[in-house]
Amino acid sequence: MMAGKLPSAVRSRDPDATRLRILDAAKSEFARKGLGGARVDDIAAKAKINKRMLYHYFGNKEELFRRTLEDAYGAFRAAEAELRIEQDEPITALKRLMTFTWEYYLSNPEFITLVNSENLHKARHIRKSEKMDAMNKPFVARMKTLLERGVAQGQFRPDLDAVQILIALSGLGFHYLNNRHTGAIVYGRDLMSPEAKTARLRFNIEAILRIVCRPETLMKLEKLQ
């Protein structure tokens, strides 16, 4: 084989489809076992490729983990962008965003475990990512615009920090789901029953509205209930 040439098996495959299969397999393995526990051999086998091909596309396990995180965050942000909350009045937009975030966490539990795993590594992988900043800046700007619209319409308090609201918004659901197993023991309650999940979403929405809304706005909302 000539130097620099790839094996015909590599050249003949659809590169995009192969990358997607690898990332899908990696997401499953990293979510279940973390970076340290996941094995490249298992990821390659699940993706139905050989290990050499995986290294060709992603270099090494650390790089594959970084790309998996980028892919997970990218999917989350892309789904969120589809909400079109700019077209809603501010309180409705905030409720829709809260509902989306909660339901996304429920439907994509691997996202929570991947983020947890990266926190154990002090974000060293996504810190090197050129995509993370581009994905997240619009997310923060969007919340800032939403809060400003609420202030302009006399619904929201004028002293709100968009980043703090985003942390609270995601944290209310993230902490609950991340600690659902230990929480069930500590609190003696099934935190994942349909009734519990519905009640938690309602609680999350009410908590955020109490943080962001002016007192007179809250009074109006309470009268409508």
N, C-alpha and C positions, 0 to 999 in steps of 0.2 A: 504494500500500500504506500502511495506517495506521501511524503511528509506534509503535514497540515491537512490532509484529507480525512474526512470522517468515514467510518464504516458505512457501507451501503444501507445497513439496517437503520442507521440513524438518519441518513439522508432521505430515505424513502418515506418516513413517517411525517405526518402533519405536525409541524412544530408547535403550533398554537394548541391543538387538541392534546398533544402530549404534555405540554406545560400545565394545562388545566387539569389533566388527570393526576399529575404529580402534586399540584397544589391541593387538590381535593383530598388525596390520600394523606398528604402531610397535615392538613387541617385536622383530620380525624385522629391521626396518631399523636400529634403534639397536644391536642385538646385532652386526650385520654391519659397521656404519659408525661407530658411536659417535655422541655428540650432535652433534659438529661436522660429521661427514660425512653424516649422515642429512638428507634433504630432505623437507619437508612435502608437496611435490607428489607425491613417490613414495609416501609413506605414504597420502595421500588416494587415489591411483590404486589402490593395493593394496587399500584398504578399500572401493573402489567408491563413493566419494562425491566431492563437490567440496571444494576447499580451504576454502571459506567455511563449510561445515558442520563441518569439523574444528575450525576456530577457534571456532565457536559452542559446541561441546561442551568444548573444552579450552583455549581462550584463546590460547595460543602454544606454540611448540615446547618451551620450557623447562618449561612446566606439563605438557605431554604426556609429557615425559621423566620428570618426577617421578611422575606417575600410573602410568606404565609400570613404574617401579621398585617402587612400592607394590603393584601388581598381581603382580609377580614374587615379591616377598617374601611377599605374602599367600598365593599359591598354594603356596609352599614350606612355610609354617607350617601351612596347612590340611591338606596331605598328611601332614606330620609328626604332627599332632594325632590323625590316624586310627590311629596305631600302638598307642594304649592301653597304653603301657609301664608304667603304674601297676599293671597287673594281673600283670606279670611279676616274677620274682625279680630282684634288682639286676643280676647279671652278665648274665643273659639279656636284660634290658632294654637294657643298655649295648651289647651285641652287636647287637641289633636296630636300635638307633638309629644305630650306626656303619654297618651294612649299608644302611639306608634312605638315609642322607646320601650315601654313595658312589654308590648306584644312581640317586638323584635327580640328582646332578651329571652322571652319564653320560647320563641320559635327557633332561636339560634343559641342554645346553651354553650356551644363550643366557643362562641365569641367571648363569653365571660371567662372561661377557663384559659383561653389564650392570653387575654389581658392579664389575668392573675399570674400566669407563668412569666410574662414579660416583666411584671412588677417585681417578681423575685430576682430578676436579673437587672433590676434598677434601670430598665428601659434602654439598655445598652444597644439593642438591635434597632429599635425605631429611631433612636437618636441619630443613627447614621443614615436614616432614610431621607431621600430628597423628596419623596412623595407626601410624607406625613404633613408637612407644613402646608402644602398646596391643598390637601384634602380638608384640613381642619380650620384654616383661616376663614373660608366662606361660612363654615358652621357657626363660628363665633360672631362674625359680622351679621349673619342672619338673625341671631338672637338679639343682638344690639339693636338692629332695625325694628324688630318686633316690639321690644321694650319701649323704644322711642315712639312708636305708633301708639302704644297704650298710654304713654304719658301725654302725648298730644291730644288724645281723645278723653283725657281726664279719668282714665280707668286705673292706671298704674302709678305707683310711687315714682318720684323723679330721681331718687338716689340709688338706683339699682345698678349693680355690676353684672354685666352679661356673663362673664366667666363664672362668678359665684352662683348665679342662677342655673347655669348649665351643670355645674358640679352637683348642686342640690337635686336638680331634675333627674340626672342619671343615677346619682347615688342612692336615692330613695328606692329605686327598683333594683339596682345592682347589689347593694348590701343585703337586701331581703333575699334575693335569689341565691346569692353567693353563700349565704349562711342558712339556707333553708333546712339542711339536715341537722345541724347542731341546734338551730333555732327551734325545731320541732321538739327536741328533748328539753331544752332550757325552758320553753314557754308552755310545754305540754299541749301543743296544738298542731294539727296538720296544716302546715303553711301552704301546701300545694293543692288543696282541694279546690274545685271550681268556685265554691263560695268564698274561700279565703283569697283566691287570686282576684276575684271581682272586688271584694272589699278592699284589698290592698291598692288596686288601681284607683278606686274612689278616694281612698285616704291620700294617696300621692298627689292627685289632682287638687284636692282641697288644701293640702299643705302648701303647695306651690302658690296657689291663688291667694292664700292668706299672707304669704311673703310678699308677693308683687302688687297686690291690689290696694288701692286706697280704702280707708274705712267705709266711706260712703258707697263705694262700689260693692264691697262685701255685703253691706246691708241690703242693697238692691238684689244681689244674687240670692241671699237667704230668703227674701220675700218671694222670689220666684220658685223656690223649691217646694 
